[in-house]
Amino acid sequence: MDPGTGSKDRFDNSYYQSLLKHKGFFTSDQTLLATLATSKKVQKFASNAVVFKSMFAPSMIKMGNIGVHTGSNGEIRANCRMAN
């Protein structure tokens, strides 16, 4: 994200507000507005910082529990949706 478009020294929902202004830094950021399901989440988080913060911690815990396969147990996929 462009540092000039968000909150510099605090944790808030400015990232999502920037996306709604079409100021996402990466194409992958702006692509969150491309589907109805993700676009609704962007709009919800942009308009309600309390909802964003309340959903952030459980999401981080869930991601932390995914487990990473390293070395010969993992693979770098040519297509993220399919095993090589």
URRAPE-V185988 format. One record per backbone hydrogen bond with DSSP energy under -0.5 kcal/mol. NH is the residue of the N-H (numbers start at 0). CO is the residue of the C=O. E is the energy in kcal/mol with one decimal. If there is no record, write none. Layout:
BEGIN
nh:NH co:CO e:E
nh:NH co:CO e:E
END
This chain:
BEGIN
nh:1 co:22 e:-0.6
nh:4 co:1 e:-2.5
nh:5 co:1 e:-0.5
nh:5 co:2 e:-0.5
nh:7 co:5 e:-0.5
nh:11 co:9 e:-0.7
nh:15 co:12 e:-0.6
nh:16 co:12 e:-1.5
nh:17 co:13 e:-2.5
nh:18 co:14 e:-1.7
nh:19 co:15 e:-1.7
nh:20 co:16 e:-0.8
nh:20 co:17 e:-0.6
nh:21 co:18 e:-1.9
nh:22 co:17 e:-2.4
nh:28 co:25 e:-0.5
nh:29 co:25 e:-1.8
nh:30 co:26 e:-2.0
nh:31 co:28 e:-1.6
nh:32 co:29 e:-1.8
nh:33 co:30 e:-2.3
nh:38 co:34 e:-2.5
nh:39 co:35 e:-2.2
nh:40 co:36 e:-1.3
nh:41 co:37 e:-2.4
nh:42 co:38 e:-2.5
nh:43 co:39 e:-2.4
nh:44 co:40 e:-2.9
nh:45 co:41 e:-2.6
nh:46 co:42 e:-1.8
nh:47 co:43 e:-1.1
nh:51 co:47 e:-2.0
nh:52 co:48 e:-2.6
nh:53 co:49 e:-2.3
nh:54 co:50 e:-1.7
nh:55 co:51 e:-1.4
nh:56 co:52 e:-1.0
nh:58 co:54 e:-1.4
nh:59 co:55 e:-2.3
nh:60 co:56 e:-2.2
nh:61 co:57 e:-2.3
nh:62 co:58 e:-2.4
nh:63 co:59 e:-2.3
nh:64 co:60 e:-1.1
nh:64 co:61 e:-0.5
nh:65 co:62 e:-1.4
nh:69 co:67 e:-0.6
nh:72 co:69 e:-1.9
nh:73 co:70 e:-1.2
nh:76 co:74 e:-0.7
nh:81 co:78 e:-2.1
END
